[in-house]
Amino acid sequence: LVGERPPVTNRGTARELLRYADGAMPEPQRRALEMWVNCDAYADIASTLGLGGAVEAERAVRAAIERLRRRFRGTDDA
């Protein structure tokens, strides 16, 4: 997450992941992930979602990504 986004095949793939995420995680995490995929800065994500700051926004994005990783590995304990 340090300054770079993971490679994604295309925007269609990203949209599919976000649709999947819609039912796989809490709404604030999903929104943070969606904004991050759209290249919004953590400060903007925090402001839009009413989070305490960029650090909280980054945590939300990291949590969303980790939740998806666990789900795709088949070990999601959500």
Backbone torsions as a table, in degrees:
resi	resn	phi	psi	omega
1	LEU	NA	-6.4	-175.1
2	VAL	-74.0	89.6	173.3
3	GLY	77.5	-14.2	-177.8
4	GLU	-127.4	152.1	176.9
5	ARG	-98.7	147.7	178.1
6	PRO	-65.6	151.8	179.9
7	PRO	-64.3	135.8	176.1
8	VAL	-125.7	138.2	-176.7
9	THR	-54.9	-49.3	178.6
10	ASN	-165.9	175.3	-178.9
11	ARG	-64.0	-31.3	177.6
12	GLY	-61.4	-42.2	177.4
13	THR	-64.0	-42.8	178.2
14	ALA	-60.9	-42.0	178.6
15	ARG	-62.9	-40.2	177.9
16	GLU	-61.9	-43.2	178.4
17	LEU	-62.2	-40.9	179.5
18	LEU	-66.6	-38.1	176.1
19	ARG	-62.4	-42.0	177.5
20	TYR	-63.3	-43.4	-177.8
21	ALA	-62.1	-27.4	-177.8
22	ASP	-54.0	-37.0	179.8
23	GLY	-100.5	-0.1	-172.2
24	ALA	-107.5	-4.4	-176.1
25	MET	-153.8	163.6	177.2
26	PRO	-61.3	148.9	-177.1
27	GLU	-52.8	-45.4	-179.5
28	PRO	-60.1	-38.2	177.4
29	GLN	-66.4	-43.5	-179.5
30	ARG	-62.5	-43.2	179.2
31	ARG	-64.6	-42.0	178.4
32	ALA	-60.9	-43.5	179.3
33	LEU	-63.9	-43.3	179.3
34	GLU	-60.5	-44.5	179.8
35	MET	-65.8	-39.8	-179.8
36	TRP	-64.1	-42.6	177.8
37	VAL	-61.4	-31.4	178.6
38	ASN	-85.2	13.2	174.9
39	CYS	70.7	22.8	174.3
40	ASP	-73.6	144.6	178.9
41	ALA	-72.9	153.7	179.0
42	TYR	-57.0	-38.8	179.1
43	ALA	-62.1	-39.7	178.0
44	ASP	-68.0	-39.5	177.9
45	ILE	-61.7	-46.3	179.9
46	ALA	-60.5	-44.5	-179.3
47	SER	-62.9	-47.1	-178.0
48	THR	-65.1	-39.6	-175.8
49	LEU	-92.5	-0.3	179.0
50	GLY	70.4	32.0	177.7
51	LEU	-86.4	165.1	-176.0
52	GLY	-68.4	-18.3	-179.7
53	GLY	166.0	-176.1	-176.5
54	ALA	-61.4	-34.3	-179.6
55	VAL	-64.3	-42.0	177.9
56	GLU	-66.2	-37.3	177.9
57	ALA	-64.4	-43.2	178.4
58	GLU	-62.5	-40.8	177.2
59	ARG	-60.6	-41.7	179.7
60	ALA	-63.0	-41.8	178.9
61	VAL	-65.8	-45.7	179.4
62	ARG	-60.5	-42.3	179.5
63	ALA	-63.7	-40.5	179.3
64	ALA	-64.2	-44.2	179.6
65	ILE	-63.8	-43.5	-179.9
66	GLU	-65.1	-38.8	177.8
67	ARG	-61.6	-43.1	177.8
68	LEU	-65.1	-40.5	178.6
69	ARG	-59.9	-47.2	179.1
70	ARG	-61.9	-40.8	-177.9
71	ARG	-64.5	-44.5	-178.6
72	PHE	-71.4	-24.1	174.3
73	ARG	-82.0	-10.3	178.7
74	GLY	84.0	18.1	-179.2
75	THR	-124.0	29.8	-180.0
76	ASP	-69.3	127.2	178.5
77	ASP	-110.8	27.7	179.9
78	ALA	-64.3	NA	NA
